[in-house]
């Protein structure tokens, strides 16, 4: 059993706890929140004795071995580095940081302290994404990757009424690219590596974050088209187009159905059975790394996280999207 603490007392943390418990190797032993009220409420819900509101006391505590961080994006780096400097393994929600400089500091902290640091991008660790990886060769020369994640935010109505919640507040390094676009960009990094060129555009809201945007990425023999939005919805699947066949992925952020359509009209179903608790697979990977003594994941590796973050940095630069964290 790996003793876990959590930072962040929101619905995503609750979902992670339920999913991680499916592994049989997870024990929740501590909770950190910036307020006493939220720390106590969350700890009581999950019957956790140790609760903290002081970051130093939390990082120094011997009540846990690893921490799952789901705080606002802008706080990821500070919390992660502090915990790693005290010998804790860190699983950090996507996007792992506000920018590449923060991410580099997190990776360096992991290496210097000999602890595991992994970005919690769940989709690339799910069984159906492994089906994508293992069958990519059937497509022949690959010419295009297309992926979109456009979902009208439940918080956008409040924004239009004048209430700027965290999801649309640049102080927290939020917005469409960081919150949704990363789900399209990270798989691209895993499958195809660093692009030769990034072209990006987007619509900035008055609050200072992007509401939606698009990216066109160029590789030697292929291109990639990505669209993301928090102010409109899309229902298109993702595609990887090859000269022999096209692979269709129903949802790039959470692949549940994968198939190949060949030029002769035949269809091959690649869909694999997987848990409804889709965060289970990131928990399994992270726990396996700790137990085996590995330094990082081969899929959600430091290099792949760095590629994805560099793409987002360049996209934000071209959109004119600057976070307070960029000025530190």
N, C-alpha and C positions, 0 to 999 in steps of 0.2 A: 504493500500500500504506500502511495505517495501522499504525504500530508500537504494539502493545498490551503492557501489563503486566496481571497479575492479582493480586488480593488474595483469598486463600482457596484452600485446596488440597484441596477436597472433590470429590465426584462431579459436582456441578452445574457447577463450574468446568471440569472435564474435558469435560463435555457441551457447554458453551459454546464451548470451543476447537475441538472437532471441527465444531460447527455453523458457527462463524464462518469456519473455513477454507474452507467451501463457497462463500463469497462471492468468493474470489479476491482480496480486498482487505485481508486480515488477516495480520499477522505478529506472532507472540508473541516478545517480546524481553526481558521481565523478569518476575520472580516475587517477591512479598513474602509472608512468613509470620512469625508471631510466634516461631517456633522455627527454629534452624539446620537441624535434622534434617528437618523437613517441607519447608522451602524447598529444600534440596538434593535431597531425594527427588523432589519435584514437578518441579523444574527439569531434573533428569537424565532424567525420563520423557519430557519434551517437548524435550530438547536445547536448553535455554535457558542461556546463559552468565551472564546477570546475575541474581543472586539477592540479596535484601535481608531483613534482620530489624530494621533501624533505620528507623523511619518517616520521620524527617527526611531521611536520606540517600536513601531511596527517592523521596520527593516531589521532591527537588532534582535527581534524576538526569535526564540528557538522553538516556537509552537508550530512551525510549518517549514517545509523544504522548498516549495515552489509556489509561485503566485500567478494567477490569471488576472490580467489588467484589462478592464473595460471602462476606464474613465474617459472623459472627453479627449479627443485626439491630441490636443495641445499639451496635455499632461503626461502622455505616454512615456516620453523620453525621460523626464525628471524622475518619475516613479520607478521606471525600469532600471535605470542606471543606479539609483540609490539602493534598490533591492539587490541587484547583482553585486554591487560593491560590498554587500554583507553576505555574499555567498548563496543567494537565492536564485533558483532557476526561474526564468520568466517566459510565460506564454502571453503575448501581447496582441490584443485585437487589432485588426486592420483599420485604417492604415497604421503601420507600426509607429510612425512618427509624422511630424509636420513637414519635414524636408530631409534631404540627403545628409545634411550636416548632423542633424539629430540622430538619424539612423546610424551613421558612422560611429558616433559616440556610444550608441547602444551595443553595436557589434564589438567595438573595442573593449567595452566593459565586460562583455561575455567572455571574450578571449583571455583577457588579463586575469579574470577571476575564475576561469575554468568552469563556467556554468553553462547550461543550455539556454539559448535565447531563440525563440521561434515566433514568427508572425502567424497569428491565428486566422489565416485565410482558409476557411473550411473546404471550399469547393475543390481545390487541387488535391486534396487528400481523400476525397470520397471515392468509393469503388467505381462509379461511373466515369469519373475523370481518368482513373487508371485504365479503363476500357478505351478511352480516347487515346491515351499515350501508347498503349500496346497495339493498337490497330491503325495508327497513323500511316504506316508504310503502305497500306492497301490503296491509298488514294493516288499513288503515283507522285510525280512532281507537284508540290503544293504551290498554288498561285495566290490564294487569298484566305485570310482569316477575317471573319465578320462576327462581331459580338455587340450586343446592346443590353444595357440595363437601365430602363426608363420606368420609373414608378412614381406616380403622383404622391407626394408626401402628405401624410395625415396632419403634418404641422404647417403645411403651406396655407391652409385656410386662415389659421391664426395669424400667420405672417401678413396676409393681405388685409387683415383687420387691424394691423398695427402692432401686433405682439411678436417680437423677434425671439423665438425659442432657440435653444442651443443648435439645432440642426441648420439654422440659417445665420449663425453668428460667427464671423471670422475670428473672433477671439479664441474660439475652440478649434480652429483649423478645420472647419467643416465645409459643406457644400457638395454639389453633385459629383464632381470628379473624385473627391476624397472618399465620400461615403458609398457611391455606387460605381463610378468609373473604375475603381480599383479592382472590382470583381471581373471586369473585362480585360484589364491590363495585366494582372498577375498571371492568369493562365497563358497569356501570350508570351510573357517572359519565360515561364516554365517550358513551353513547347518550342519556342523559336529564338529565345535569347534577346540580345540587344539590337534594336533597329538601327539602320544607317541614318535615318532622318525621321523627325517627328514634326508634323504640322497640326496645329490645333486652333480651334475657335470655340467660342462659347458666349453665353449671355450672362452678364453680371447683374445681380440684383442690387437694389439700393443699399442693402445692409452690408455689401462688400463680399459676398460669396457668389459662386456661380449657380444658376438655376438649372442650366443644361449646357451640353457641349458635344463636340465631335472631334475625333482624332483620325488622321491618316498617317500611317506609319509605313516606311519603305524599308524593305530588305533587298538583298541582292537579286533574288529571283521571285519575289512575292511582295504583296502589300497586305496591310491590315487596316480594317475600317472599324472604328469603335464609336458608339453613340451612348450618351448617358444623360439622365434627366431626373430631377426631383419635382418638376412642375408639369409633367405630362407623362403618359404611360405608353408603353409599346408592348406588343404581344408576339413579336417576331422571335423565332429560335435563332441560335447561333449556328454558323456554318464554317467548315474548313473545306475549301474547294481545291480539289486536285484534278489533274488531267485525266485520271482514270475513274474517279468517283468523288462524291461529296459526302462529308460526314455532317450529320445534323444533330445538334445538341439542344434539347428543349429549353433549358434555362442555364445560362453560363454561370450564374451565381449559385446554382444548386442543381447540378445535372441529375435528372431522374430518368431520362430516356435518351438513348444514343443509338443512332442507326447510320448505316452507309447506304447511299443510293448510287448504284453503278450505272455506267453509261448504257448498258444493255437493258436497263429497266428493272433489274433485280434489286432486292432490298435485303440487307443483312442487319438483323437486330442485335445490337451489342449490349443492351441494357442488362445491368447486374442488380441483384437484390441488395438492398441497403437499408439501414435503420432509418426510421422516421425522425429520430433524434440525430440530425445530420452533423451536429458539432461533435458527435462521438469520435469521429475519425481523427480530428485534430487533437483531441485529448489522448487517444490511443497512441498517436505518433509521438507526441510530446513525452508521455510517460515512458514509452519504449526507449526514447533517446536517453532519458535520465537513468533508467534501469540498466541500459547497455553500456553506459559510459561514453556514448557518442557525443560529439561536440555540437552538431547541428543536423537538421533534416536535409536529406538529399533533394527533396521536392521543394519544400518551403525553406530553402537555403538562404544564407546571408546574401549570396550573390544574386539570387532571384529577387529577393526583397529589394536589394540595391538597384537592380535593373528597373523594376516597377516604379520605385520612388524617383529615379532619375527621369523616367518618362513623364511622371506627374509634375515634377519640377519644371521640365521644359514646357509642358502644356500650360501650366499656370503662368509661366513667364510670357508665353505668346498671348495668353488671354488678358494679361495685366492683372492677374489675381495674386495679391500679396497678403500674407497673414502676419499678424504681430510677431509670431514666432520666427519669421524670416529676418526680423530686424535685430534679433538678440546677438 
